[in-house]
């Protein structure tokens, strides 16, 4: 698994209410509408300008705050395949994995990457390569086999459907509702 994308860089303690604004938690139930509101309170340009394949870079404790899965889902719906950060909030890290978004802990890369930089992530090699005049490469820890299987399948549900041989069955519509 290898992908190249333009970077969007943010700081420390970016919380889930900023990633997916809390005001939409119970008003938007169609995941296809989530991307239009991604990071809108932190970076009003993000949702309008993000392209599939772009990569988010964050500081310490990325995804802190509530455990709402919508934050990871809205990143996925933007087409962002990975988030590189100095560290992640634990629940957000797992929500990313479960939704097929690769969370990468690589403080050295975070120290160097600037907004608009283009990086290539090579999961097999465990590297992040920064393109440009001075090409730099950074390593990150290998994924566990179970996490890698989930990411490669596009998320936990697709991985389980494939494993159980039920990928041909209709998928129930995903709705986030207040109950």
Number of C-alpha atoms within 10 A of each C-alpha: 10 12 15 18 20 20 22 20 19 19 14 16 18 21 20 23 23 20 24 27 19 15 9 14 18 11 11 15 16 12 16 12 14 23 22 15 20 30 23 17 14 15 14 12 12 18 18 14 10 19 14 14 16 23 30 21 26 26 22 19 20 27 30 21 16 14 18 17 19 27 27 27 24 24 26 23 19 24 17 23 24 24 24 26 27 20 21 24 19 13 16 25 22 19 22 26 23 23 24 28 26 27 24 24 22 20 18 14 23 21 13 11 19 16 13 13 16 18 24 17 25 16 19 11 13 15 20 23 17 21 14 10 6 7 9 14 15 16 19 19 12 14 16 8 9 10 18 19 17 21 25 16 19 19 21 21 16 20 20 15 15 13 11 9 10 12 14 8 8 7 11 6 8 9 10 15 11 8 4
